[in-house]
Amino acid sequence: MAIYNNISIAFNSFKTAHSFVRKHRLWHFVLIPGIINLVLFISFLMWLLGNVNGWIDALFEWDCENEDGFVYYSCEIFSTTLGVMKYFLGWLVKSVFIMLYLSVYKSVILILYSPIIAYLIEVVDQKKNGIELPFSMEQFLKDTVRGVSIAIRNILLEGICIFVILIMTLVPVVNLFQPIILWLVSAYFLGFSMMDYSLERKRLSARNSIDFIKRNKSTAVGIGSVFQLMYLVPIIGWMFAPTYAAIAAYFTIEELEKNEV
């Protein structure tokens, strides 16, 4: 029952986040990750299109100009077959690259967006409590370093977990659950990163923050799952997911603390 309640709190916090963004007109925080996402994705796409086609062409290069008679026609048929194979292989390679890119995309964005999230949580905290405090560069840098450190830590741990899960695919029956396990692991570490910004704002040490999130794993999974669902929607999801997840994590922690009292 506690797990269900925690997941419900996490999901409902996204509604609260949406209302909060609308009320306080925080749309610029939504636009920033969208711009970062688009710049990175377009740059990657240009690199991909500019290089993969060259690799495939070199692999399937076949010249029939010096042949004649039956050999020439046979060469042309073979060349046409290679052309079809080249087309499908090109799309396959591009698809694999894009899938690999998207698998690490969220983690890269969280690192690049970390300074903005740190500042966003400060803004949310002040507006929610009706207190306007002067901006502190020292605290901002501290929060940013903490956020980046946690994000990198989670990327490394997630990588280890994914490696172990991939090995588990060799085990019959267990491999059937691999997609679900991968989703839950990724969601947990995403939710972890989002929650830590608010816990840092409450001046919890990194160790205490880790302990708090471990006690509320289902909440982290809930936040991370909604983040991932939003991220499945190109452009729009990329814009809204980081900001909404960070704000949702803030209100989730507020609700969890009320329940612990």
N, C-alpha and C positions, 0 to 999 in steps of 0.2 A: 504493500500500500504506500509506503514511504517513497519507493522508487517511482510509482505512478504519480504521486503528488509532486515530486521534484521535477519530473518531466513536464507535467502540466504547467507548473510555475514557469519553466523555461520557455515553453511554447507561448503562453499567454503574455510573457514579458515582451515579445516582439510586437504585440498589439499596443502595449504601453509605449514602446519605443517609437512606433509610428505616430501615435497621438502626440508624444512629446516633441518629435521633430516638427510636426505640423504646427503645434502651439507656439513653439519658440523659433520657428523659421530657421531651422538648422540645415537647410537644403544644400548649403555650400559644402558641408561635410560629406554629403552624398556625392557631389560632383567630383570632388578631389580624387577619390579612389577610382571613379569611372574614367577620369582623364589619364591617370597612371596606368590603368588596365589597358586602355585603348592604345596608348603610346607603345607600351611593351608588346602588346599582341600584334599590332601592325608592323612594328620593327621585326619581330620574330617571323611574321608571315612573309615579309619582303625578303628576309634572309633565306627562308625555306624555299620560296619560289625561285630565288636566284641561284640556288646551289643544287637542289635535288634534281632538277631537270638536267643539269650538266652532268651530274653523276650517272644518271640513268642513260643519257645519250651515249656517254663514253662506254658504258657497260654493254650496250646493245648496238654499237656501231658496226654496220655491215655494208660493204661496198660491192655492188654487182656490175659496175661499169666495165670492168675488164673481162667479163665473161661473155660467151656467145652461145647460140643454139640452145640445146636442151638444158645445158648447165646454167645458162642465163635465166631461163624461165623458172627452173628449180630454185635458183638463187632468189628470184623475185618473190616466189611463193614463200620461201623461208623468211625473207626480209619482211614481208607483210605480216607473217605470223609473229615475228619478233616485235613488230610495231604495235600489235595488239597487246602482247605481253608487256611491252614497255609502258603502254598507257595504264594498264591495271596495276603494274608494279609501282609506277609513279604515284598513283593515288594511295596505294597501300603504304608506301614509305612515308608519304606526307601525313596520312592519318595516324600512323604510329608516332611520328614526331609530335604531332599536335596533342595526342593523348598523353605522351610523356611530359610535354610542356604543361598541360593543364593539371597533371598530377602534382607538380611542384609549384604551379602558378600561385595557388592560394598562400603557400608558405612564403614565397618571395614577396608577394604583395603585403603580407602582414609585417614583414621586416621593413619594407620601404615605407609603409603607412604608419609604422609604430609611433613616430613623433606626433602625427596628427591625432591618433587614437588617444595618446597620453594627454594631449591638450583638450580633446573632445570630452573625455571623462571629467576633467577639471571644470569645463564649462557646464556639463550636465549637473554635476554635483552642486555648483554654485546656484544655478537656476532652480534646481529642485528645492534647495534649502533657502532660497531667497537671499543669499549672501554673496556680495561681490567683493572678491579679494584681489589685491594687486598681483599682476603676473610676476612669477618668480622664475627667472631663467635657470637658477641653480636647481630648483625642484623639477622644472621641466626636463632638464638634461638628465637628471637622476631617474625620472620616470621613463624617459626614452631608452636609456641604457638598460634599465631593468626590463622593459618590454622586449627589446631586441634580444637580450640574453635569454629570456624565457622562451622566445620564439625559436631561437637557434637550438636551445636545449630540446625543445619539443620536436623539432625537425629531426634531430639526431635519434631521439628515442623512438619516434614514429618510424624512421627508416629501419631501425633494428627490429621493431615489431613486425613491419611489413616483410622483412627478410625471413623471419621465423614463420610467418603465415604462409609465405610462398613455399617454404620447405614442407609445411603441413599438407600442401596439395598432393604430396606423394602418398599420404595416408588415405586409404579408401573411406568413404562416407564423410570423413572430416572435410575433405576437399569440396563437398557439396555446399558447405556453409561458408566457404572462403569469401565470397562477395559481401556477405552480411558482416563477417568479422572485420574485413577491410574497411567497410563503411563505418562501423562502430569505433574502430581504432582512430581513424582519421577524424571523426566527429569529436571524439574525446579530446584529442590534442588541440583541435581548433577551439573548442569550448574552453579548454584550459587557458589558452592564450588570451581569449577575450575576458575571462573572469579575472585574470591576474591584474589587469589594468585597474580595475575597481578596488581590488584588495590592496594594491599598492597605494591607492588614494586613501585607504583607511589606515595606512602606515603599518601594514602587516609585513613582516620580513618575508623573504623568499621562501624560507623553510616553513613558516606558519601558513603562507599562502598555499604551498603545495599540500600541506596537511589538510587544510580546509577543503580544497578541491577534491582530494582523495576521499574525504568523507561524503562528498556530494558528486560522485562520479556520474550518476544518472543525469544530474543537472547539466554538467559539462557536455555530456553526450547529446542532450536535448538541444542546447544552444548550438553546438557544432552541426547537428543534423539539419536544423533549419538553415544555418549558414550554407551548408552544402546544397540543399534543395534550391535555395535562392541562386546559388552560383551556377546551377544548371541552365539558368535562363541567360543567354548571351547578352552582354552589354548592360541591360537593365539590372539583372541579378548581380553582375560584377560591381555596379555602382552602389546598390543598396546594401548588399550583404555585410561588408566590413563595418559600416557605420551602425546599421541596425543591430548587428550582433553585439557590438561593444556596448551600446546603450541598453540592449535587452539584458546583457550580463550584469550591468549595474543594478537594474531594478530586480533582477533575479536574486542577487546577493542581499539586497534590502529585504526582500520577502523571506529569504531563508533565515536571516538574522531575527526577524520578527517571530518566526516559528520556533526558534531555539530559545527564545526568552520564556 
